[in-house]
Amino acid sequence: MPGLATTEANTSASAFPVVSFDICETYASFLKNEELSPPLAAILALSKLIETSDAGTMLELVKALNDGAGALKASTSNPISLNAGCELFIAFVTLLPHDSASFSDLKLELVRQGQKYAAEALTYRDKIASLALGFIKDDSVILTHSYSRVVMKTLLRAHERKRISVYVTEARPRGLGLRTYEELTAAGIPCTVVLDSAVSYVMDKVDFVLVGSEAVVESGGLINAVGSNQIAIIAQAANIPFYALAESYKFHRLFPLSQYDLPTHTSNILSFPLSSGGNVTSPPTAGGIKPLHEKSTNAGCIRQMTPEQIACNPGVDYTRPDLITLVFSDVGSLTPEGVSQYVVGMFAG
Amino acid sequence: MSATATITMSALPSKSTIKLAPAQSHAEASSSQAQNQPPKSQKQMTKAERREQQERQRAAKAATKAAGPQPSGSNQNSAQVKKGAPPAASTSASVKKGGKGPDGKPTKDTKETTSDDSARGLRIFSHFGLPKPPGPSKGDIHPAIIRLGLQFSEFKIVGANARCIATLTAFKTVIQDYVTPPNNTLSRHLLTHLSPQITHLVSARPMSVTMGNAIRELKLEISGSDIDLPEQDAKNLLCQKIDDYISERITIADQVIQETAGTKIKDGDVILTYARSSVVEQVLVGAWDDGKQFSVVVVDSRPMLEGKKLLSVLCAMGIPCTYLLLPSIGSVITEVSTVLVGAHSLHSNGAVFSRAGTALVAMMAKQHSVPVVVCCETYKFAETIQLDSFTKNELAPAGDIFSSFPLTRSKDTLTLNKQLNLEILNPLYDLTPPSSITAVVTEVGVIPPSSISSIPLALGRTTL
């Protein structure tokens, strides 16, 4: 009887709140592990889904996986890197040769493979750090953007042997650049926070730019925290190399034709306020200082954006492949064209 | 000096008239010998004198021989001017003729001018060749192929996909009607049987890349067919393979492209397309059927005006359309969200070979940061590399055979005819460089133009 109950519960797994297995909760719990990035957490969550799934055939299993992936995508506003992990895992499941004795054996095998992959993927950051090390010369001045675990690992590894100094952008509105600043300073690396608007001011002092990534897309371009595209354009104008660090599970089949072709672009973003106050609170008139929502460090009035205003802004942007010099990945150091060839080869077969 | 002068002077006649009157020359020589010593014996002349003599003889030779056919040469010159060759060509030709004269072929040149004026006139693109009506068929050409050749040469069937499908369908008929002669195998003899048919089609109109790829696959299938199979079974198998090829690489591929490219069309978009591509038509119709609200700008160009066909199809569906000619594209490009074009063929370096004018549209779009999406099936890939539009191209025939202009004026007044100083040049294709293209949509996915060469490897094929 309990088995039956769970079966019924599982077949309706497409709905969110399910008694036995909730993929979003599982995903959230995996994400709590600092080391795991969204794609890996997604892969582990999907493996768990297979474990607890009661599908009898491959078709049912793939359908359950797709439903689970759909639920995960719907639960977050920026599903891109999550998508990359889901697609990779589902492609892996469908392409695995079925030579197991029974279906349950196959499921066990899939779960095992998923977990093994996730464990191995945690070593990718070290691989990338060692690869990028060769490109960092002694006494380099590096510019980085926002906070990225891969970049942190690389910088800390470089600091062991060489002298580096780092400029990091503030990366508003989330301000993750400040976290980078804290961690680097704690490790003893000279670091300065730079305003997002001062990147072109600082660019001529920089030897190269190093950024992490949320996803690397099929065109060879990069999806990263908003501001990366600006930095890339300025770097190209100043003839400074722009390096991106990305693990191979972040390679995604997406092909955005422009900034507005991203799945994260909604009609709300960059929209103008309606005069009847539908969208945003009253436009700034008569020196109306908005109540400060964040602490101001200076005595003079520093204005801050309201949360509604911030909501009109994108969270990620797309950097075109011709602006990127090299992409460092666990499969090697690739040019953007090489990335697209790798992605095509991986998914087209 | 005067002695040498007289020597050389007398030496001249002796040389030139040697054939005519040896006795005479001897007499002259002896008389000159009587006068001064060494007319014939050149050993006794100094080196400089000998050289002088040689130069003079050479000049005299050229003069006499130019003088000979000169009257006929000038006739040819006037004939050329009448027939409308550009003046520059005629002067250079006459110099050539003067030089050619001694080779003895003035008559051949006149024949050339009379036969094909236009080929002479198109000096830079003469390697394209001009479309000619298919000549009398040599050998046993199947009536289906003859009909097809005629349709090709009159441009009744246009478009890479349409031509390929028509060719393969005609070949199915040929294969079914084919009878293996005794003491021969189907797999070997059918190939030799098909060769003249293919040649006939090529003579009607140069083969498209799609036809080339399809025929290559067909030949591979034929040569691989089982010898032990009874003839009718082998023929049925081949026809089945042809059907599979059409279905898999054209029809179904088009459906996949329609779905994939359809995701790039959003509500409120303005899609620009050029001329008529069968795939783009399918994509637009499919997206409209899915309920997306968008509008289309159809850009067209003479002489073929293929966009009109696309326009009629789209308007019949109720899609809001704008129609304009290529020169006006600058005024609308800022309103466009995406450019969608088709291709005749796709090359390994990522360049797209498509209807003449596509390159302009793509480059203009790139300039205004409008994404350019090319819809192309994988069977259109050519493994060659093409760097420019004029190494390999095709000319449209002169005359207004394509247009369906509203006939307020008679067709004759609309066609541009060759005149005295005017040559009409209508290449059919041009090359869009990979830098102007954002993405290529194929049935295996959306790929950037730089990765095209990795597709066959990814699919596990050795050839496309």
Interface residues (C-beta under 8 A of the other chain):
Chain A: E218 S219 G220 R253 F255 L257 S258 D261 P321 E337 S340 Q341 V344 G345 F347 A348 G349
Chain B: K264 T338 S369 P371 V373 T438 A439 V444 G445 V446 I447 P448 S450 S451 S454 I455 L457 A458 L459 G460
